[in-house]
Amino acid sequence: MEKPNIIPWICPRCGEETTDFPALSRRDNKTEICSKCGTEEAMIDFFLSEGGEK
Ligand SMILES: [Zn+2]
């Protein structure tokens, strides 16, 4: 099976080189970040909203 042409790119949030499909930052909705950072921001939002609700 042929691999698709994946171009490594640098995530501006953590500065790490990645081949992940970029996720849109929840901070400004235009910065593309790695999936790891995307998950991290989602987690932060989740915990922040949880703490704010109760
Ligand atoms: Zn990152």
mmCIF file of the protein (N, C-alpha, C, O) and its ligand, coordinates in Angstrom:
data_MODEL
# 
_entry.id   MODEL 
# 
loop_
_entity.id 
_entity.type 
_entity.pdbx_number_of_molecules 
1 polymer     1 
2 non-polymer 1 
# 
_entity_poly.entity_id                      1 
_entity_poly.type                           'polypeptide(L)' 
_entity_poly.nstd_linkage                   no 
_entity_poly.nstd_monomer                   no 
_entity_poly.pdbx_seq_one_letter_code       MEKPNIIPWICPRCGEETTDFPALSRRDNKTEICSKCGTEEAMIDFFLSEGGEK 
_entity_poly.pdbx_seq_one_letter_code_can   MEKPNIIPWICPRCGEETTDFPALSRRDNKTEICSKCGTEEAMIDFFLSEGGEK 
_entity_poly.pdbx_strand_id                 A 
# 
loop_
_entity_poly_seq.entity_id 
_entity_poly_seq.num 
_entity_poly_seq.mon_id 
_entity_poly_seq.hetero 
1 1  MET n 
1 2  GLU n 
1 3  LYS n 
1 4  PRO n 
1 5  ASN n 
1 6  ILE n 
1 7  ILE n 
1 8  PRO n 
1 9  TRP n 
1 10 ILE n 
1 11 CYS n 
1 12 PRO n 
1 13 ARG n 
1 14 CYS n 
1 15 GLY n 
1 16 GLU n 
1 17 GLU n 
1 18 THR n 
1 19 THR n 
1 20 ASP n 
1 21 PHE n 
1 22 PRO n 
1 23 ALA n 
1 24 LEU n 
1 25 SER n 
1 26 ARG n 
1 27 ARG n 
1 28 ASP n 
1 29 ASN n 
1 30 LYS n 
1 31 THR n 
1 32 GLU n 
1 33 ILE n 
1 34 CYS n 
1 35 SER n 
1 36 LYS n 
1 37 CYS n 
1 38 GLY n 
1 39 THR n 
1 40 GLU n 
1 41 GLU n 
1 42 ALA n 
1 43 MET n 
1 44 ILE n 
1 45 ASP n 
1 46 PHE n 
1 47 PHE n 
1 48 LEU n 
1 49 SER n 
1 50 GLU n 
1 51 GLY n 
1 52 GLY n 
1 53 GLU n 
1 54 LYS n 
# 
loop_
_struct_asym.id 
_struct_asym.entity_id 
A 1 
B 2 
# 
loop_
_chem_comp.id 
_chem_comp.type 
_chem_comp.mon_nstd_flag 
ALA 'L-peptide linking' y 
ARG 'L-peptide linking' y 
ASN 'L-peptide linking' y 
ASP 'L-peptide linking' y 
CYS 'L-peptide linking' y 
GLU 'L-peptide linking' y 
GLY 'peptide linking'   y 
ILE 'L-peptide linking' y 
LEU 'L-peptide linking' y 
LYS 'L-peptide linking' y 
MET 'L-peptide linking' y 
PHE 'L-peptide linking' y 
PRO 'L-peptide linking' y 
SER 'L-peptide linking' y 
THR 'L-peptide linking' y 
TRP 'L-peptide linking' y 
ZN  non-polymer         . 
# 
_pdbx_entity_nonpoly.entity_id   2 
_pdbx_entity_nonpoly.name        ? 
_pdbx_entity_nonpoly.comp_id     ZN 
# 
_pdbx_nonpoly_scheme.asym_id         B 
_pdbx_nonpoly_scheme.entity_id       2 
_pdbx_nonpoly_scheme.mon_id          ZN 
_pdbx_nonpoly_scheme.ndb_seq_num     1 
_pdbx_nonpoly_scheme.pdb_seq_num     101 
_pdbx_nonpoly_scheme.auth_seq_num    101 
_pdbx_nonpoly_scheme.pdb_mon_id      ZN 
_pdbx_nonpoly_scheme.auth_mon_id     ZN 
_pdbx_nonpoly_scheme.pdb_strand_id   A 
_pdbx_nonpoly_scheme.pdb_ins_code    . 
# 
loop_
_atom_site.group_PDB 
_atom_site.id 
_atom_site.type_symbol 
_atom_site.label_atom_id 
_atom_site.label_alt_id 
_atom_site.label_comp_id 
_atom_site.label_asym_id 
_atom_site.label_entity_id 
_atom_site.label_seq_id 
_atom_site.pdbx_PDB_ins_code 
_atom_site.Cartn_x 
_atom_site.Cartn_y 
_atom_site.Cartn_z 
_atom_site.occupancy 
_atom_site.B_iso_or_equiv 
_atom_site.pdbx_formal_charge 
_atom_site.auth_seq_id 
_atom_site.auth_comp_id 
_atom_site.auth_asym_id 
_atom_site.auth_atom_id 
_atom_site.pdbx_PDB_model_num 
ATOM   1   N  N  . MET A 1 1  ? 0.840   -1.207 0.000  1.00 0.00 ? 1   MET A N  1 
ATOM   2   C  CA . MET A 1 1  ? 0.000   0.000  0.000  1.00 0.00 ? 1   MET A CA 1 
ATOM   3   C  C  . MET A 1 1  ? 0.872   1.254  0.000  1.00 0.00 ? 1   MET A C  1 
ATOM   4   O  O  . MET A 1 1  ? 1.817   1.372  0.780  1.00 0.00 ? 1   MET A O  1 
ATOM   5   N  N  . GLU A 1 2  ? 0.539   2.172  -0.878 1.00 0.00 ? 2   GLU A N  1 
ATOM   6   C  CA . GLU A 1 2  ? 1.338   3.397  -0.992 1.00 0.00 ? 2   GLU A CA 1 
ATOM   7   C  C  . GLU A 1 2  ? 0.965   4.397  0.086  1.00 0.00 ? 2   GLU A C  1 
ATOM   8   O  O  . GLU A 1 2  ? -0.205  4.597  0.413  1.00 0.00 ? 2   GLU A O  1 
ATOM   9   N  N  . LYS A 1 3  ? 2.008   5.018  0.627  1.00 0.00 ? 3   LYS A N  1 
ATOM   10  C  CA . LYS A 1 3  ? 1.751   6.056  1.619  1.00 0.00 ? 3   LYS A CA 1 
ATOM   11  C  C  . LYS A 1 3  ? 1.474   7.374  0.920  1.00 0.00 ? 3   LYS A C  1 
ATOM   12  O  O  . LYS A 1 3  ? 2.113   7.690  -0.084 1.00 0.00 ? 3   LYS A O  1 
ATOM   13  N  N  . PRO A 1 4  ? 0.536   8.143  1.435  1.00 0.00 ? 4   PRO A N  1 
ATOM   14  C  CA . PRO A 1 4  ? 0.321   9.474  0.856  1.00 0.00 ? 4   PRO A CA 1 
ATOM   15  C  C  . PRO A 1 4  ? 1.523   10.361 1.125  1.00 0.00 ? 4   PRO A C  1 
ATOM   16  O  O  . PRO A 1 4  ? 2.289   10.125 2.059  1.00 0.00 ? 4   PRO A O  1 
ATOM   17  N  N  . ASN A 1 5  ? 1.677   11.366 0.311  1.00 0.00 ? 5   ASN A N  1 
ATOM   18  C  CA . ASN A 1 5  ? 2.819   12.263 0.458  1.00 0.00 ? 5   ASN A CA 1 
ATOM   19  C  C  . ASN A 1 5  ? 2.625   13.170 1.668  1.00 0.00 ? 5   ASN A C  1 
ATOM   20  O  O  . ASN A 1 5  ? 1.897   14.161 1.610  1.00 0.00 ? 5   ASN A O  1 
ATOM   21  N  N  . ILE A 1 6  ? 3.286   12.813 2.756  1.00 0.00 ? 6   ILE A N  1 
ATOM   22  C  CA . ILE A 1 6  ? 3.136   13.598 3.977  1.00 0.00 ? 6   ILE A CA 1 
ATOM   23  C  C  . ILE A 1 6  ? 4.330   14.525 4.149  1.00 0.00 ? 6   ILE A C  1 
ATOM   24  O  O  . ILE A 1 6  ? 5.478   14.085 4.191  1.00 0.00 ? 6   ILE A O  1 
ATOM   25  N  N  . ILE A 1 7  ? 4.043   15.783 4.244  1.00 0.00 ? 7   ILE A N  1 
ATOM   26  C  CA . ILE A 1 7  ? 5.107   16.766 4.429  1.00 0.00 ? 7   ILE A CA 1 
ATOM   27  C  C  . ILE A 1 7  ? 5.164   17.172 5.894  1.00 0.00 ? 7   ILE A C  1 
ATOM   28  O  O  . ILE A 1 7  ? 4.185   17.678 6.442  1.00 0.00 ? 7   ILE A O  1 
ATOM   29  N  N  . PRO A 1 8  ? 6.305   16.949 6.524  1.00 0.00 ? 8   PRO A N  1 
ATOM   30  C  CA . PRO A 1 8  ? 6.436   17.364 7.926  1.00 0.00 ? 8   PRO A CA 1 
ATOM   31  C  C  . PRO A 1 8  ? 6.336   18.876 8.063  1.00 0.00 ? 8   PRO A C  1 
ATOM   32  O  O  . PRO A 1 8  ? 6.831   19.617 7.213  1.00 0.00 ? 8   PRO A O  1 
ATOM   33  N  N  . TRP A 1 9  ? 5.709   19.321 9.110  1.00 0.00 ? 9   TRP A N  1 
ATOM   34  C  CA . TRP A 1 9  ? 5.578   20.761 9.363  1.00 0.00 ? 9   TRP A CA 1 
ATOM   35  C  C  . TRP A 1 9  ? 5.806   21.017 10.846 1.00 0.00 ? 9   TRP A C  1 
ATOM   36  O  O  . TRP A 1 9  ? 5.727   20.108 11.673 1.00 0.00 ? 9   TRP A O  1 
ATOM   37  N  N  . ILE A 1 10 ? 6.087   22.260 11.158 1.00 0.00 ? 10  ILE A N  1 
ATOM   38  C  CA . ILE A 1 10 ? 6.393   22.618 12.544 1.00 0.00 ? 10  ILE A CA 1 
ATOM   39  C  C  . ILE A 1 10 ? 5.148   23.196 13.198 1.00 0.00 ? 10  ILE A C  1 
ATOM   40  O  O  . ILE A 1 10 ? 4.557   24.151 12.693 1.00 0.00 ? 10  ILE A O  1 
ATOM   41  N  N  . CYS A 1 11 ? 4.760   22.621 14.305 1.00 0.00 ? 11  CYS A N  1 
ATOM   42  C  CA . CYS A 1 11 ? 3.633   23.155 15.055 1.00 0.00 ? 11  CYS A CA 1 
ATOM   43  C  C  . CYS A 1 11 ? 4.071   24.433 15.765 1.00 0.00 ? 11  CYS A C  1 
ATOM   44  O  O  . CYS A 1 11 ? 5.036   24.409 16.528 1.00 0.00 ? 11  CYS A O  1 
ATOM   45  N  N  . PRO A 1 12 ? 3.381   25.548 15.529 1.00 0.00 ? 12  PRO A N  1 
ATOM   46  C  CA . PRO A 1 12 ? 3.790   26.819 16.140 1.00 0.00 ? 12  PRO A CA 1 
ATOM   47  C  C  . PRO A 1 12 ? 3.544   26.863 17.642 1.00 0.00 ? 12  PRO A C  1 
ATOM   48  O  O  . PRO A 1 12 ? 4.090   27.719 18.338 1.00 0.00 ? 12  PRO A O  1 
ATOM   49  N  N  . ARG A 1 13 ? 2.742   25.964 18.133 1.00 0.00 ? 13  ARG A N  1 
ATOM   50  C  CA . ARG A 1 13 ? 2.414   25.981 19.564 1.00 0.00 ? 13  ARG A CA 1 
ATOM   51  C  C  . ARG A 1 13 ? 3.504   25.309 20.394 1.00 0.00 ? 13  ARG A C  1 
ATOM   52  O  O  . ARG A 1 13 ? 3.958   25.870 21.391 1.00 0.00 ? 13  ARG A O  1 
ATOM   53  N  N  . CYS A 1 14 ? 3.928   24.107 19.988 1.00 0.00 ? 14  CYS A N  1 
ATOM   54  C  CA . CYS A 1 14 ? 4.931   23.391 20.770 1.00 0.00 ? 14  CYS A CA 1 
ATOM   55  C  C  . CYS A 1 14 ? 6.281   23.392 20.071 1.00 0.00 ? 14  CYS A C  1 
ATOM   56  O  O  . CYS A 1 14 ? 7.285   22.998 20.665 1.00 0.00 ? 14  CYS A O  1 
ATOM   57  N  N  . GLY A 1 15 ? 6.321   23.834 18.808 1.00 0.00 ? 15  GLY A N  1 
ATOM   58  C  CA . GLY A 1 15 ? 7.582   23.927 18.091 1.00 0.00 ? 15  GLY A CA 1 
ATOM   59  C  C  . GLY A 1 15 ? 8.137   22.581 17.649 1.00 0.00 ? 15  GLY A C  1 
ATOM   60  O  O  . GLY A 1 15 ? 9.300   22.484 17.258 1.00 0.00 ? 15  GLY A O  1 
ATOM   61  N  N  . GLU A 1 16 ? 7.319   21.556 17.710 1.00 0.00 ? 16  GLU A N  1 
ATOM   62  C  CA . GLU A 1 16 ? 7.784   20.226 17.324 1.00 0.00 ? 16  GLU A CA 1 
ATOM   63  C  C  . GLU A 1 16 ? 7.417   19.928 15.882 1.00 0.00 ? 16  GLU A C  1 
ATOM   64  O  O  . GLU A 1 16 ? 6.376   20.354 15.382 1.00 0.00 ? 16  GLU A O  1 
ATOM   65  N  N  . GLU A 1 17 ? 8.301   19.183 15.227 1.00 0.00 ? 17  GLU A N  1 
ATOM   66  C  CA . GLU A 1 17 ? 8.010   18.766 13.865 1.00 0.00 ? 17  GLU A CA 1 
ATOM   67  C  C  . GLU A 1 17 ? 7.016   17.618 13.909 1.00 0.00 ? 17  GLU A C  1 
ATOM   68  O  O  . GLU A 1 17 ? 7.150   16.696 14.713 1.00 0.00 ? 17  GLU A O  1 
ATOM   69  N  N  . THR A 1 18 ? 6.021   17.683 13.041 1.00 0.00 ? 18  THR A N  1 
ATOM   70  C  CA . THR A 1 18 ? 4.988   16.658 13.063 1.00 0.00 ? 18  THR A CA 1 
ATOM   71  C  C  . THR A 1 18 ? 4.494   16.365 11.657 1.00 0.00 ? 18  THR A C  1 
ATOM   72  O  O  . THR A 1 18 ? 4.652   17.187 10.754 1.00 0.00 ? 18  THR A O  1 
ATOM   73  N  N  . THR A 1 19 ? 3.903   15.208 11.474 1.00 0.00 ? 19  THR A N  1 
ATOM   74  C  CA . THR A 1 19 ? 3.252   14.889 10.210 1.00 0.00 ? 19  THR A CA 1 
ATOM   75  C  C  . THR A 1 19 ? 1.762   14.692 10.450 1.00 0.00 ? 19  THR A C  1 
ATOM   76  O  O  . THR A 1 19 ? 1.044   14.207 9.575  1.00 0.00 ? 19  THR A O  1 
ATOM   77  N  N  . ASP A 1 20 ? 1.303   15.067 11.632 1.00 0.00 ? 20  ASP A N  1 
ATOM   78  C  CA . ASP A 1 20 ? -0.109  14.949 11.965 1.00 0.00 ? 20  ASP A CA 1 
ATOM   79  C  C  . ASP A 1 20 ? -0.942  15.832 11.061 1.00 0.00 ? 20  ASP A C  1 
ATOM   80  O  O  . ASP A 1 20 ? -0.458  16.830 10.528 1.00 0.00 ? 20  ASP A O  1 
ATOM   81  N  N  . PHE A 1 21 ? -2.190  15.460 10.895 1.00 0.00 ? 21  PHE A N  1 
ATOM   82  C  CA . PHE A 1 21 ? -3.125  16.355 10.232 1.00 0.00 ? 21  PHE A CA 1 
ATOM   83  C  C  . PHE A 1 21 ? -3.343  17.544 11.162 1.00 0.00 ? 21  PHE A C  1 
ATOM   84  O  O  . PHE A 1 21 ? -3.679  17.356 12.332 1.00 0.00 ? 21  PHE A O  1 
ATOM   85  N  N  . PRO A 1 22 ? -3.155  18.775 10.656 1.00 0.00 ? 22  PRO A N  1 
ATOM   86  C  CA . PRO A 1 22 ? -3.231  19.929 11.553 1.00 0.00 ? 22  PRO A CA 1 
ATOM   87  C  C  . PRO A 1 22 ? -4.630  20.157 12.115 1.00 0.00 ? 22  PRO A C  1 
ATOM   88  O  O  . PRO A 1 22 ? -5.635  19.937 11.440 1.00 0.00 ? 22  PRO A O  1 
ATOM   89  N  N  . ALA A 1 23 ? -4.665  20.598 13.354 1.00 0.00 ? 23  ALA A N  1 
ATOM   90  C  CA . ALA A 1 23 ? -5.925  20.977 13.990 1.00 0.00 ? 23  ALA A CA 1 
ATOM   91  C  C  . ALA A 1 23 ? -5.939  22.498 14.109 1.00 0.00 ? 23  ALA A C  1 
ATOM   92  O  O  . ALA A 1 23 ? -4.896  23.135 14.251 1.00 0.00 ? 23  ALA A O  1 
ATOM   93  N  N  . LEU A 1 24 ? -7.120  23.054 14.050 1.00 0.00 ? 24  LEU A N  1 
ATOM   94  C  CA . LEU A 1 24 ? -7.243  24.505 14.166 1.00 0.00 ? 24  LEU A CA 1 
ATOM   95  C  C  . LEU A 1 24 ? -7.240  24.880 15.643 1.00 0.00 ? 24  LEU A C  1 
ATOM   96  O  O  . LEU A 1 24 ? -7.989  24.320 16.445 1.00 0.00 ? 24  LEU A O  1 
ATOM   97  N  N  . SER A 1 25 ? -6.383  25.838 15.985 1.00 0.00 ? 25  SER A N  1 
ATOM   98  C  CA . SER A 1 25 ? -6.302  26.257 17.380 1.00 0.00 ? 25  SER A CA 1 
ATOM   99  C  C  . SER A 1 25 ? -7.619  26.861 17.836 1.00 0.00 ? 25  SER A C  1 
ATOM   100 O  O  . SER A 1 25 ? -8.238  27.650 17.122 1.00 0.00 ? 25  SER A O  1 
ATOM   101 N  N  . ARG A 1 26 ? -8.033  26.480 19.028 1.00 0.00 ? 26  ARG A N  1 
ATOM   102 C  CA . ARG A 1 26 ? -9.267  27.045 19.584 1.00 0.00 ? 26  ARG A CA 1 
ATOM   103 C  C  . ARG A 1 26 ? -9.022  28.446 20.133 1.00 0.00 ? 26  ARG A C  1 
ATOM   104 O  O  . ARG A 1 26 ? -9.956  29.156 20.506 1.00 0.00 ? 26  ARG A O  1 
ATOM   105 N  N  . ARG A 1 27 ? -7.735  28.833 20.175 1.00 0.00 ? 27  ARG A N  1 
ATOM   106 C  CA . ARG A 1 27 ? -7.403  30.143 20.734 1.00 0.00 ? 27  ARG A CA 1 
ATOM   107 C  C  . ARG A 1 27 ? -7.731  31.281 19.765 1.00 0.00 ? 27  ARG A C  1 
ATOM   108 O  O  . ARG A 1 27 ? -8.275  32.309 20.170 1.00 0.00 ? 27  ARG A O  1 
ATOM   109 N  N  . ASP A 1 28 ? -7.395  31.091 18.474 1.00 0.00 ? 28  ASP A N  1 
ATOM   110 C  CA . ASP A 1 28 ? -7.670  32.172 17.519 1.00 0.00 ? 28  ASP A CA 1 
ATOM   111 C  C  . ASP A 1 28 ? -8.405  31.668 16.271 1.00 0.00 ? 28  ASP A C  1 
ATOM   112 O  O  . ASP A 1 28 ? -8.734  32.456 15.384 1.00 0.00 ? 28  ASP A O  1 
ATOM   113 N  N  . ASN A 1 29 ? -8.661  30.365 16.206 1.00 0.00 ? 29  ASN A N  1 
ATOM   114 C  CA . ASN A 1 29 ? -9.400  29.793 15.086 1.00 0.00 ? 29  ASN A CA 1 
ATOM   115 C  C  . ASN A 1 29 ? -8.737  29.971 13.738 1.00 0.00 ? 29  ASN A C  1 
ATOM   116 O  O  . ASN A 1 29 ? -9.410  29.893 12.711 1.00 0.00 ? 29  ASN A O  1 
ATOM   117 N  N  . LYS A 1 30 ? -7.430  30.209 13.713 1.00 0.00 ? 30  LYS A N  1 
ATOM   118 C  CA . LYS A 1 30 ? -6.757  30.287 12.419 1.00 0.00 ? 30  LYS A CA 1 
ATOM   119 C  C  . LYS A 1 30 ? -5.384  29.639 12.433 1.00 0.00 ? 30  LYS A C  1 
ATOM   120 O  O  . LYS A 1 30 ? -4.858  29.280 11.379 1.00 0.00 ? 30  LYS A O  1 
ATOM   121 N  N  . THR A 1 31 ? -4.801  29.487 13.606 1.00 0.00 ? 31  THR A N  1 
ATOM   122 C  CA . THR A 1 31 ? -3.496  28.858 13.694 1.00 0.00 ? 31  THR A CA 1 
ATOM   123 C  C  . THR A 1 31 ? -3.642  27.341 13.608 1.00 0.00 ? 31  THR A C  1 
ATOM   124 O  O  . THR A 1 31 ? -4.469  26.744 14.297 1.00 0.00 ? 31  THR A O  1 
ATOM   125 N  N  . GLU A 1 32 ? -2.826  26.729 12.751 1.00 0.00 ? 32  GLU A N  1 
ATOM   126 C  CA . GLU A 1 32 ? -2.872  25.282 12.644 1.00 0.00 ? 32  GLU A CA 1 
ATOM   127 C  C  . GLU A 1 32 ? -1.839  24.683 13.579 1.00 0.00 ? 32  GLU A C  1 
ATOM   128 O  O  . GLU A 1 32 ? -0.656  25.017 13.516 1.00 0.00 ? 32  GLU A O  1 
ATOM   129 N  N  . ILE A 1 33 ? -2.293  23.810 14.433 1.00 0.00 ? 33  ILE A N  1 
ATOM   130 C  CA . ILE A 1 33 ? -1.427  23.189 15.431 1.00 0.00 ? 33  ILE A CA 1 
ATOM   131 C  C  . ILE A 1 33 ? -1.512  21.675 15.297 1.00 0.00 ? 33  ILE A C  1 
ATOM   132 O  O  . ILE A 1 33 ? -2.413  21.156 14.639 1.00 0.00 ? 33  ILE A O  1 
ATOM   133 N  N  . CYS A 1 34 ? -0.574  20.966 15.922 1.00 0.00 ? 34  CYS A N  1 
ATOM   134 C  CA . CYS A 1 34 ? -0.572  19.513 15.813 1.00 0.00 ? 34  CYS A CA 1 
ATOM   135 C  C  . CYS A 1 34 ? -1.739  18.933 16.620 1.00 0.00 ? 34  CYS A C  1 
ATOM   136 O  O  . CYS A 1 34 ? -2.319  19.601 17.477 1.00 0.00 ? 34  CYS A O  1 
ATOM   137 N  N  . SER A 1 35 ? -2.057  17.695 16.326 1.00 0.00 ? 35  SER A N  1 
ATOM   138 C  CA . SER A 1 35 ? -3.216  17.083 16.988 1.00 0.00 ? 35  SER A CA 1 
ATOM   139 C  C  . SER A 1 35 ? -3.001  16.975 18.488 1.00 0.00 ? 35  SER A C  1 
ATOM   140 O  O  . SER A 1 35 ? -3.953  17.012 19.268 1.00 0.00 ? 35  SER A O  1 
ATOM   141 N  N  . LYS A 1 36 ? -1.738  16.841 18.885 1.00 0.00 ? 36  LYS A N  1 
ATOM   142 C  CA . LYS A 1 36 ? -1.419  16.767 20.313 1.00 0.00 ? 36  LYS A CA 1 
ATOM   143 C  C  . LYS A 1 36 ? -1.820  18.063 21.016 1.00 0.00 ? 36  LYS A C  1 
ATOM   144 O  O  . LYS A 1 36 ? -2.444  18.046 22.077 1.00 0.00 ? 36  LYS A O  1 
ATOM   145 N  N  . CYS A 1 37 ? -1.446  19.192 20.397 1.00 0.00 ? 37  CYS A N  1 
ATOM   146 C  CA . CYS A 1 37 ? -1.797  20.490 20.959 1.00 0.00 ? 37  CYS A CA 1 
ATOM   147 C  C  . CYS A 1 37 ? -3.299  20.728 20.859 1.00 0.00 ? 37  CYS A C  1 
ATOM   148 O  O  . CYS A 1 37 ? -3.891  21.337 21.750 1.00 0.00 ? 37  CYS A O  1 
ATOM   149 N  N  . GLY A 1 38 ? -3.908  20.260 19.800 1.00 0.00 ? 38  GLY A N  1 
ATOM   150 C  CA . GLY A 1 38 ? -5.350  20.411 19.648 1.00 0.00 ? 38  GLY A CA 1 
ATOM   151 C  C  . GLY A 1 38 ? -6.079  19.703 20.771 1.00 0.00 ? 38  GLY A C  1 
ATOM   152 O  O  . GLY A 1 38 ? -7.040  20.231 21.332 1.00 0.00 ? 38  GLY A O  1 
ATOM   153 N  N  . THR A 1 39 ? -5.616  18.499 21.097 1.00 0.00 ? 39  THR A N  1 
ATOM   154 C  CA . THR A 1 39 ? -6.203  17.750 22.201 1.00 0.00 ? 39  THR A CA 1 
ATOM   155 C  C  . THR A 1 39 ? -5.964  18.471 23.512 1.00 0.00 ? 39  THR A C  1 
ATOM   156 O  O  . THR A 1 39 ? -6.842  18.533 24.371 1.00 0.00 ? 39  THR A O  1 
ATOM   157 N  N  . GLU A 1 40 ? -4.771  19.013 23.655 1.00 0.00 ? 40  GLU A N  1 
ATOM   158 C  CA . GLU A 1 40 ? -4.413  19.713 24.891 1.00 0.00 ? 40  GLU A CA 1 
ATOM   159 C  C  . GLU A 1 40 ? -5.321  20.927 25.100 1.00 0.00 ? 40  GLU A C  1 
ATOM   160 O  O  . GLU A 1 40 ? -5.823  21.159 26.199 1.00 0.00 ? 40  GLU A O  1 
ATOM   161 N  N  . GLU A 1 41 ? -5.519  21.690 24.037 1.00 0.00 ? 41  GLU A N  1 
ATOM   162 C  CA . GLU A 1 41 ? -6.376  22.879 24.166 1.00 0.00 ? 41  GLU A CA 1 
ATOM   163 C  C  . GLU A 1 41 ? -7.816  22.479 24.460 1.00 0.00 ? 41  GLU A C  1 
ATOM   164 O  O  . GLU A 1 41 ? -8.511  23.155 25.219 1.00 0.00 ? 41  GLU A O  1 
ATOM   165 N  N  . ALA A 1 42 ? -8.259  21.386 23.862 1.00 0.00 ? 42  ALA A N  1 
ATOM   166 C  CA . ALA A 1 42 ? -9.612  20.906 24.127 1.00 0.00 ? 42  ALA A CA 1 
ATOM   167 C  C  . ALA A 1 42 ? -9.760  20.487 25.586 1.00 0.00 ? 42  ALA A C  1 
ATOM   168 O  O  . ALA A 1 42 ? -10.783 20.741 26.221 1.00 0.00 ? 42  ALA A O  1 
ATOM   169 N  N  . MET A 1 43 ? -8.714  19.839 26.102 1.00 0.00 ? 43  MET A N  1 
ATOM   170 C  CA . MET A 1 43 ? -8.719  19.415 27.502 1.00 0.00 ? 43  MET A CA 1 
ATOM   171 C  C  . MET A 1 43 ? -8.760  20.633 28.427 1.00 0.00 ? 43  MET A C  1 
ATOM   172 O  O  . MET A 1 43 ? -9.515  20.664 29.399 1.00 0.00 ? 43  MET A O  1 
ATOM   173 N  N  . ILE A 1 44 ? -7.943  21.625 28.113 1.00 0.00 ? 44  ILE A N  1 
ATOM   174 C  CA . ILE A 1 44 ? -7.885  22.841 28.932 1.00 0.00 ? 44  ILE A CA 1 
ATOM   175 C  C  . ILE A 1 44 ? -9.257  23.515 28.937 1.00 0.00 ? 44  ILE A C  1 
ATOM   176 O  O  . ILE A 1 44 ? -9.760  23.917 29.987 1.00 0.00 ? 44  ILE A O  1 
ATOM   177 N  N  . ASP A 1 45 ? -9.854  23.633 27.751 1.00 0.00 ? 45  ASP A N  1 
ATOM   178 C  CA . ASP A 1 45 ? -11.186 24.238 27.668 1.00 0.00 ? 45  ASP A CA 1 
ATOM   179 C  C  . ASP A 1 45 ? -12.196 23.444 28.489 1.00 0.00 ? 45  ASP A C  1 
ATOM   180 O  O  . ASP A 1 45 ? -13.055 24.005 29.168 1.00 0.00 ? 45  ASP A O  1 
ATOM   181 N  N  . PHE A 1 46 ? -12.065 22.122 28.405 1.00 0.00 ? 46  PHE A N  1 
ATOM   182 C  CA . PHE A 1 46 ? -12.996 21.254 29.117 1.00 0.00 ? 46  PHE A CA 1 
ATOM   183 C  C  . PHE A 1 46 ? -12.889 21.483 30.630 1.00 0.00 ? 46  PHE A C  1 
ATOM   184 O  O  . PHE A 1 46 ? -13.896 21.646 31.319 1.00 0.00 ? 46  PHE A O  1 
ATOM   185 N  N  . PHE A 1 47 ? -11.655 21.492 31.127 1.00 0.00 ? 47  PHE A N  1 
ATOM   186 C  CA . PHE A 1 47 ? -11.448 21.670 32.567 1.00 0.00 ? 47  PHE A CA 1 
ATOM   187 C  C  . PHE A 1 47 ? -11.828 23.068 33.011 1.00 0.00 ? 47  PHE A C  1 
ATOM   188 O  O  . PHE A 1 47 ? -12.371 23.256 34.099 1.00 0.00 ? 47  PHE A O  1 
ATOM   189 N  N  . LEU A 1 48 ? -11.541 24.051 32.165 1.00 0.00 ? 48  LEU A N  1 
ATOM   190 C  CA . LEU A 1 48 ? -11.876 25.433 32.518 1.00 0.00 ? 48  LEU A CA 1 
ATOM   191 C  C  . LEU A 1 48 ? -13.395 25.601 32.612 1.00 0.00 ? 48  LEU A C  1 
ATOM   192 O  O  . LEU A 1 48 ? -13.900 26.231 33.541 1.00 0.00 ? 48  LEU A O  1 
ATOM   193 N  N  . SER A 1 49 ? -14.116 25.033 31.644 1.00 0.00 ? 49  SER A N  1 
ATOM   194 C  CA . SER A 1 49 ? -15.576 25.189 31.657 1.00 0.00 ? 49  SER A CA 1 
ATOM   195 C  C  . SER A 1 49 ? -16.173 24.409 32.822 1.00 0.00 ? 49  SER A C  1 
ATOM   196 O  O  . SER A 1 49 ? -17.166 24.828 33.418 1.00 0.00 ? 49  SER A O  1 
ATOM   197 N  N  . GLU A 1 50 ? -15.560 23.274 33.141 1.00 0.00 ? 50  GLU A N  1 
ATOM   198 C  CA . GLU A 1 50 ? -16.049 22.474 34.283 1.00 0.00 ? 50  GLU A CA 1 
ATOM   199 C  C  . GLU A 1 50 ? -15.864 23.253 35.583 1.00 0.00 ? 50  GLU A C  1 
ATOM   200 O  O  . GLU A 1 50 ? -16.759 23.299 36.427 1.00 0.00 ? 50  GLU A O  1 
ATOM   201 N  N  . GLY A 1 51 ? -14.695 23.861 35.727 1.00 0.00 ? 51  GLY A N  1 
ATOM   202 C  CA . GLY A 1 51 ? -14.410 24.598 36.949 1.00 0.00 ? 51  GLY A CA 1 
ATOM   203 C  C  . GLY A 1 51 ? -15.263 25.841 37.066 1.00 0.00 ? 51  GLY A C  1 
ATOM   204 O  O  . GLY A 1 51 ? -15.599 26.278 38.166 1.00 0.00 ? 51  GLY A O  1 
ATOM   205 N  N  . GLY A 1 52 ? -15.619 26.425 35.889 1.00 0.00 ? 52  GLY A N  1 
ATOM   206 C  CA . GLY A 1 52 ? -16.396 27.650 35.913 1.00 0.00 ? 52  GLY A CA 1 
ATOM   207 C  C  . GLY A 1 52 ? -17.863 27.406 36.194 1.00 0.00 ? 52  GLY A C  1 
ATOM   208 O  O  . GLY A 1 52 ? -18.552 28.277 36.726 1.00 0.00 ? 52  GLY A O  1 
ATOM   209 N  N  . GLU A 1 53 ? -18.350 26.209 35.833 1.00 0.00 ? 53  GLU A N  1 
ATOM   210 C  CA . GLU A 1 53 ? -19.770 25.939 35.983 1.00 0.00 ? 53  GLU A CA 1 
ATOM   211 C  C  . GLU A 1 53 ? -20.168 25.741 37.447 1.00 0.00 ? 53  GLU A C  1 
ATOM   212 O  O  . GLU A 1 53 ? -21.210 26.215 37.900 1.00 0.00 ? 53  GLU A O  1 
ATOM   213 N  N  . LYS A 1 54 ? -19.303 25.024 38.170 1.00 0.00 ? 54  LYS A N  1 
ATOM   214 C  CA . LYS A 1 54 ? -19.692 24.668 39.526 1.00 0.00 ? 54  LYS A CA 1 
ATOM   215 C  C  . LYS A 1 54 ? -18.778 25.281 40.578 1.00 0.00 ? 54  LYS A C  1 
ATOM   216 O  O  . LYS A 1 54 ? -18.983 25.068 41.773 1.00 0.00 ? 54  LYS A O  1 
HETATM 217 ZN ZN . ZN  B 2 .  ? 2.005   21.096 18.858 1.00 0.00 2 101 ZN  A ZN 1 
# 
